[in-house]
């Protein structure tokens, strides 16, 4: 059977970037732990489903900012059910790092944040490659576009 080249969809690009980004984050900050824990980290998100946006310092003075994380959790809620999950703060660090590597402001358009079990199952039934145990259910995945950065470049940085 002939082997055809794989066509990269936006989902493949984003999935590759999100999967590989933690390794990028760890490699980038290895040996810079002290600087990484003292800097203020900001992120800007636009939820493409609700048109809500937030630009906020989520890490300051060596710690995550509790109120900022609560606001981010609300912004990244399941837009179908309104259910608010807890997003792993390390995910914001990964996004911040990827933006820095891309030499771009960390201004992301959110395609998918937290997902309730009901929404995840509905998406699975519709097809499209949604995982039964998606990391979106645990607040450990986010599908994004980075303003001003081609998805192919975002994928390459993530890899």
BELFEN-V585416 format. One record per helix or strand. SS is the DSSP state (H for helix, E for strand). FROM is the first residue (numbers start at 1). TO is the last residue. Records with the same first field share a line. If there is no record, write none. Layout:
BEGIN
SS->FROM-TO  FROM-TO
END
This chain:
BEGIN
H->10-29  33-38  66-75  89-101  117-126  135-138  151-158
E->41-47  53-60  63-64  107-112  143-146
END
